[in-house]
Amino acid sequence: MQALATVPVATALPQQPVPTGGGRQGGGPRPGGAPQAPGEPLDYAVPDDVGEPVPHFFQAAQLAALTRLGDLLVPAADDEPGAVVARAPEFLDFLLSRSPVERQTLYRTGTDALNAQAARQFGKAFGETSAAEADAIVEPLRNAWSYAPTDPFEAFLRTAYRDLRQATASSRARAVATGNVQTVRWLRPL
C-alpha cells in the first residue's frame, strides 16, 4: 500500500487527448482544423437529436409492445406529441432498468402477456396489431378504477397507462410543442 502512495497520480493515469473544437451546436471538427478561440463557448449537441436510444431493460419484442401500447393509450392530440413522438417508451425502458425488481417483473410479464394475447387472438405480436386489434386486447382498461386490480395483467395496463402519460407530459418534445419556456430553458444545454 505504501508503494502506491509514492507514485505520482499524473503518471499513473493514462493521458487523454485534449478535445478540439468548440462554439457551435452539433460538434465535430472545426473547419480547417482551426483551434478554439479563447472565450468561445464549447460545442454542444442535444443527445436526443444526434443519437438513437439504446435498449437498457426490454427485449426488442417487449419494447415494440410497449411502444404500440403508448401509441394506443397516449396518442398525439392537436399540437401535442403522443407517447411515441415523446419517446416515452424509451424513457421507461431506461427507468425500468434502474427500478425495483417488483416493477421490472410487472412490466416484463405485462409486455409478454400483450404479445401472447396478440399471438393467440391475431397470430402476430402486439407491436404489429391494428388499432382495433390492440383495443380488444387492452379491454380491461375500460373497467372501473375504484379499487386496486387483482389481475396482474390489468395492474400492468393501469401502471403502464399512468407511466406513459407521465413520461409524455414530462418530455422535452411536449415542452417544445407547448411553448413552455421555463421547461424548455432547463432542457437546453448551457
Contacts in CASP RR format, 6 or more apart in sequence:
PFRMAT RR
TARGET T0000
AUTHOR 0000-0000-0000
METHOD contacts of the structure
MODEL  1
MQALATVPVATALPQQPVPTGGGRQGGGPRPGGAPQAPGEPLDYAVPDDV
GEPVPHFFQAAQLAALTRLGDLLVPAADDEPGAVVARAPEFLDFLLSRSP
VERQTLYRTGTDALNAQAARQFGKAFGETSAAEADAIVEPLRNAWSYAPT
DPFEAFLRTAYRDLRQATASSRARAVATGNVQTVRWLRPL
20 29 0 8 1.000
20 30 0 8 1.000
20 33 0 8 1.000
20 35 0 8 1.000
20 36 0 8 1.000
21 27 0 8 1.000
21 28 0 8 1.000
21 29 0 8 1.000
21 30 0 8 1.000
21 35 0 8 1.000
21 36 0 8 1.000
21 42 0 8 1.000
21 43 0 8 1.000
22 30 0 8 1.000
22 36 0 8 1.000
22 40 0 8 1.000
22 41 0 8 1.000
22 42 0 8 1.000
22 43 0 8 1.000
23 36 0 8 1.000
23 40 0 8 1.000
23 41 0 8 1.000
23 42 0 8 1.000
23 43 0 8 1.000
23 44 0 8 1.000
24 30 0 8 1.000
24 43 0 8 1.000
25 43 0 8 1.000
25 44 0 8 1.000
25 45 0 8 1.000
26 43 0 8 1.000
26 44 0 8 1.000
26 45 0 8 1.000
26 50 0 8 1.000
27 43 0 8 1.000
27 44 0 8 1.000
27 45 0 8 1.000
28 43 0 8 1.000
30 36 0 8 1.000
36 42 0 8 1.000
44 189 0 8 1.000
44 190 0 8 1.000
45 189 0 8 1.000
46 188 0 8 1.000
46 189 0 8 1.000
48 87 0 8 1.000
48 172 0 8 1.000
53 87 0 8 1.000
53 90 0 8 1.000
53 93 0 8 1.000
53 94 0 8 1.000
55 63 0 8 1.000
55 93 0 8 1.000
56 93 0 8 1.000
56 94 0 8 1.000
56 96 0 8 1.000
56 97 0 8 1.000
57 93 0 8 1.000
57 94 0 8 1.000
57 96 0 8 1.000
57 97 0 8 1.000
57 104 0 8 1.000
57 107 0 8 1.000
58 66 0 8 1.000
58 93 0 8 1.000
58 96 0 8 1.000
58 107 0 8 1.000
58 108 0 8 1.000
58 111 0 8 1.000
61 111 0 8 1.000
61 115 0 8 1.000
61 125 0 8 1.000
62 107 0 8 1.000
62 108 0 8 1.000
62 111 0 8 1.000
62 112 0 8 1.000
62 115 0 8 1.000
63 89 0 8 1.000
63 90 0 8 1.000
63 93 0 8 1.000
63 111 0 8 1.000
64 125 0 8 1.000
64 126 0 8 1.000
64 127 0 8 1.000
64 128 0 8 1.000
65 111 0 8 1.000
65 114 0 8 1.000
65 115 0 8 1.000
65 118 0 8 1.000
65 125 0 8 1.000
65 126 0 8 1.000
65 127 0 8 1.000
66 89 0 8 1.000
66 92 0 8 1.000
66 93 0 8 1.000
66 107 0 8 1.000
66 111 0 8 1.000
66 160 0 8 1.000
67 83 0 8 1.000
67 84 0 8 1.000
67 89 0 8 1.000
67 127 0 8 1.000
68 114 0 8 1.000
68 126 0 8 1.000
68 127 0 8 1.000
68 128 0 8 1.000
68 129 0 8 1.000
68 134 0 8 1.000
69 89 0 8 1.000
69 111 0 8 1.000
69 114 0 8 1.000
69 126 0 8 1.000
69 134 0 8 1.000
69 138 0 8 1.000
69 160 0 8 1.000
69 164 0 8 1.000
70 82 0 8 1.000
70 83 0 8 1.000
70 84 0 8 1.000
70 88 0 8 1.000
70 89 0 8 1.000
70 160 0 8 1.000
70 164 0 8 1.000
71 82 0 8 1.000
71 83 0 8 1.000
71 84 0 8 1.000
72 131 0 8 1.000
72 134 0 8 1.000
72 135 0 8 1.000
72 138 0 8 1.000
73 83 0 8 1.000
73 138 0 8 1.000
73 141 0 8 1.000
73 160 0 8 1.000
73 161 0 8 1.000
73 164 0 8 1.000
73 165 0 8 1.000
74 82 0 8 1.000
74 83 0 8 1.000
74 88 0 8 1.000
74 161 0 8 1.000
74 164 0 8 1.000
74 165 0 8 1.000
74 168 0 8 1.000
75 82 0 8 1.000
75 83 0 8 1.000
76 82 0 8 1.000
76 85 0 8 1.000
79 177 0 8 1.000
79 178 0 8 1.000
80 174 0 8 1.000
80 177 0 8 1.000
80 178 0 8 1.000
81 168 0 8 1.000
81 171 0 8 1.000
81 173 0 8 1.000
81 174 0 8 1.000
81 177 0 8 1.000
82 88 0 8 1.000
82 168 0 8 1.000
82 174 0 8 1.000
83 89 0 8 1.000
83 164 0 8 1.000
83 165 0 8 1.000
83 167 0 8 1.000
83 168 0 8 1.000
85 173 0 8 1.000
86 167 0 8 1.000
86 168 0 8 1.000
86 171 0 8 1.000
86 172 0 8 1.000
86 173 0 8 1.000
86 174 0 8 1.000
87 171 0 8 1.000
87 173 0 8 1.000
88 163 0 8 1.000
88 164 0 8 1.000
88 167 0 8 1.000
88 168 0 8 1.000
88 171 0 8 1.000
89 164 0 8 1.000
91 167 0 8 1.000
91 171 0 8 1.000
92 107 0 8 1.000
92 163 0 8 1.000
92 164 0 8 1.000
92 167 0 8 1.000
95 167 0 8 1.000
96 103 0 8 1.000
96 104 0 8 1.000
96 107 0 8 1.000
103 159 0 8 1.000
106 152 0 8 1.000
106 155 0 8 1.000
106 156 0 8 1.000
106 159 0 8 1.000
107 156 0 8 1.000
107 159 0 8 1.000
107 160 0 8 1.000
109 152 0 8 1.000
109 156 0 8 1.000
110 152 0 8 1.000
110 153 0 8 1.000
110 156 0 8 1.000
110 160 0 8 1.000
111 126 0 8 1.000
111 156 0 8 1.000
113 152 0 8 1.000
113 153 0 8 1.000
113 156 0 8 1.000
114 126 0 8 1.000
114 137 0 8 1.000
115 125 0 8 1.000
115 126 0 8 1.000
115 127 0 8 1.000
117 126 0 8 1.000
117 137 0 8 1.000
118 124 0 8 1.000
118 125 0 8 1.000
118 126 0 8 1.000
118 127 0 8 1.000
118 128 0 8 1.000
118 129 0 8 1.000
118 133 0 8 1.000
118 134 0 8 1.000
118 137 0 8 1.000
119 125 0 8 1.000
121 133 0 8 1.000
121 136 0 8 1.000
121 137 0 8 1.000
122 129 0 8 1.000
122 133 0 8 1.000
126 134 0 8 1.000
126 137 0 8 1.000
127 134 0 8 1.000
129 137 0 8 1.000
138 157 0 8 1.000
140 149 0 8 1.000
140 151 0 8 1.000
140 153 0 8 1.000
140 154 0 8 1.000
140 157 0 8 1.000
141 154 0 8 1.000
141 157 0 8 1.000
141 158 0 8 1.000
141 161 0 8 1.000
143 149 0 8 1.000
143 154 0 8 1.000
145 158 0 8 1.000
148 155 0 8 1.000
149 155 0 8 1.000
149 158 0 8 1.000
168 174 0 8 1.000
172 184 0 8 1.000
172 187 0 8 1.000
174 180 0 8 1.000
175 183 0 8 1.000
175 184 0 8 1.000
175 187 0 8 1.000
176 184 0 8 1.000
END
